[in-house]
Amino acid sequence: MTNAETANAELTVELGDDHVATLEISRPPSNYFSVGLIEQLADACEELAAGQRCRAIVLCSAGRVFCAGADFSDENAIGRPDGKHLYDFAIRLFEQPLPIVAAIQGAAIGGGLGLALAADFRVVAPEARFAANFALLGIHQGFAISVTLPAVVGQQKALELLYTGRRIAAAEAHEIGLADRLADSGQARTEAHALAAEIAAAAPLAVRSIRATMRGALAGHAQAAMERERAEQDRLMRTSDWREGLAAVAARRPASFTGH
């Protein structure tokens, strides 16, 4: 990194001479996101897009985990006292115009998978793991996974992953299209940066124009999906199954759902 850098405790933004910005999340050990972190990510993307130098973004995380989603033991994990909801800021990641390459070195679980799917591309290490584990928690999927997951793996595979909540390894993720590139161990960020730099070397106005054509409808679909997802999450969070799902996770045991 050379020319520009901003940082706080949770997010570092670096912009290099190759027109690639690196956004690194640091909320160890699981890199759970919060409403504030997603707001910071959206702000950073929009600020970079408003300038003339950044042409592509690498989204990555410090440590062994890419993102474990929301920490539901925190009552403000997806909403905060001022009434702002996580999805009020997540939609801005779909609306911003810069190509994003996610470097995934470890687990991308639940909403963390949703964050990975908000990127244009995913470069993954062999150690990466993915799970849309919402049904195993007794809740509906979120972060626009309802539209982004079928778009990359197909409707039938998305249904399987959502219904079962099963975890898949990097090789299977690559096989089904969830991962665009499978890097060597320790090289996910390097290869993600190389892909971002290749994109940044192309004509920037043309890339933005092409992206708007190819992904322009996604923001609207994501907005509609998150409205449905939020309503279903709010409803299911009032059920016994949700409480059992949380208790099972906390106790590291299989859940025993009753359908109530």
N, C-alpha and C positions, 0 to 999 in steps of 0.2 A: 504494500500500500504506500502511496506517495503523497498525493496532493490534498486530500481532504479526509478528515476523520472527526466523528462525533461519537460520544459514548456516554452511557450511564450504567447503573448497576445491572440492568436487564438486557440492554440492546446496544451493540456497537455497530456503527456504520462507517465503512471505509470505501473511498472512491479512488481508484488507481488511474494511471496514465492510459491504460487500455480501454477506458470508458466503462469498466465493469465495477459496480458497487457490491460490496459484501456486507450483508446484514447478518450479524451473529447474535443469536439468542443465548442468554446465560442466566438460567434460573435453576441451578443445580439442586438435587441430582437428577430430577426427572424432566426438567424443562417444561413443567406445566405452564400453560398460558393463563393469562388473566385478561379481563376487559382492558386494563391499562396497557398491557403488552401489545395486544392486537391494535389498539389505538396508536401506539408508538410505531408499529410496523407500517400501518396505513399512512401515518404522517410522513415517515421516512420515504416511502415509495413515492408519494405525491410530491414531496420536496425535490427528490432526485429527478422526477419526470419534468418538473417545472424548469429545471436548469437546462443547460446546453451540453453538458459533458457526459452525463450518464446515459448509456444506451442499453444496458442489460444489468440484471441483478442476480447475485447468488444469495440464496437464503440457506442458512446453516445454523447449527447449534454447537455450543461448547459441551465437552464431556462425552459420555457414552450413549446418551439417549437423544434422539432428534426432538421429539415432543410427545409426552404422554397425555396430551389433551388437557381437559379441565380437572382441577383438584376439587372434587365435590365435597370434601370436608371443609372447604372454605365457602361460607354462605354467600360471598360476593364473587364466586368463580365466574359466573356467566351474567351477572347483573350487579349493579352497584346502587347505592342509596339515591343518587340523583335521577334514577330511572333509566339510565342508559344501559342497553343490553349488549352483550358480546357481538351479536349479529349486526348491530348498528354500525360497528366498525369493520367487521369481517367483510361486509359487502364492498367496502372501499378497496380491498385487495383485488377484487374482481374488476372493479371499475378503472383502476389505474392503468396506464398504457404501456408500461415497460415489460418486456419479456423477463420472466423469473425462472431460474433454474434452481431447484432444491437439491442440496447435497445431504443425503440421509445416511448417517453412519451407524445408526442404531434403531431403536424402536420408534415407530410412528403409530400411535395407538389412539383410537377414538377420535376426538377432535384434532389430535396431532396428525392423524391421517387426512382429515379434512384440510388442515393447513398445508400439508404436502400436496394435496390435489388442487389447491388454489394456484400452484405454480404451473408454468407451461410445460416444464420437463422435470423429471426426477432421476438423479444419478445416485445410485445406491451402493453401499459397501456390502461385502458378503455377510457381515454381521447384522445387517438391517432386518427388521421384523415389522410386519404390518398387521393391524387388526381393526376391523370395524366392530368393536366388541359391545355395542350398545345393547343388543338383545340379551346379552349375558349380564347386563346391569339392570335390566328391566325398563329400558328407556328407548326412545326413538333416536335415530341418527340425526346429526346436526352438521353445521358448517357447510351446508349445501352439498354434502356427500350424496344426497338423493339424485343430483344431476351430474356431479363430477365423476363419481365412481363408475356409473354405467357408460359414461362417455369414453373412458379409457380402457375398461375391461369388458364391456358388453353387458347387456341387460341380465342375461342368465347367470353369469359369473358374479355380477353385483348382488343379485338376489341371494345366491348361495352364501356369499361372504357376510351379507347383512343378516340373514336368517340365523346362521350358525354362530356368527361372531368369532369364527376360528382365526387363529394367527397363522400367517404364511411367512415363509422365509424369503430371502432376497432372490434366490434362483427362481422360485415359482412366481414371484412378483414380476420378474423380468419376462418370464415365459408368457404370462397373461397380459402384459402390456402396462402394468401398473408402474414398473420401473422402465425408463427409457434406455438407460445404460447401466451395466453392472461393472463397477470398478473393482480393482484389486483392493485388498485390505489396506486401510489407511490412505487411500487415494481418492475417495469420493469427492472431497472438496476440490482437490486439484483438477480432477476430470470435469467437475461441474464448472469450475472457473474456465477451463479450456473451451467448453461448449459455449459459455456465456461470451467469451472473448471472440469466438468465431462469429457469433451473432452480432456482436458489437462492431466487428470489422465490416459488416455490410452497411449499405446506405441507410442511415437512421430514419429518415422520413419514410423510405420504402418499407422498412421493417414495421414501423408503427402502423402504416397503412395496411399492410398485409395482416398484421395481428388484429386490427380492428375488423377486417373482413372475416377472418377465420374465427375470432373469439368474441366479436362484438355483441352477439346475442347472449353470451354466457352470463353477463352481469344481471340481465333481466330474469333469466331462468334461475340464477342463484338467489336473487331477491325473493322470487315467488317460493322457491324451495324452502328458504330459511323461515319465511312466514309460516308455512305449514309445519316445518320441523319444530319451530319454537312453540306453536300451539300444542302439538302432540307431546313435546317434552314437558310443558307445563301441566298437561293433563296427567301424564304417566307419573310425574313426580309426586302425585297425591295418592299413589297406590301402595299397597302392601308389598307388591313385587319389587318396586323401586327400593323400598327400605330394606328388603331382604337382599337385593343385589349389592347395595352398599355395605351391608353388614358382612356378607360373604367375602367381598373384596378385602375388607378390613381384617377379617379373620383368616384370610388365605385358605378358604374352603369352597367347595362347590355350592352354588346357591340352590335352594329348594323353593321353587316358585309355586304359587297356588292359583294364579290367575285372578287375583283380587287386588 
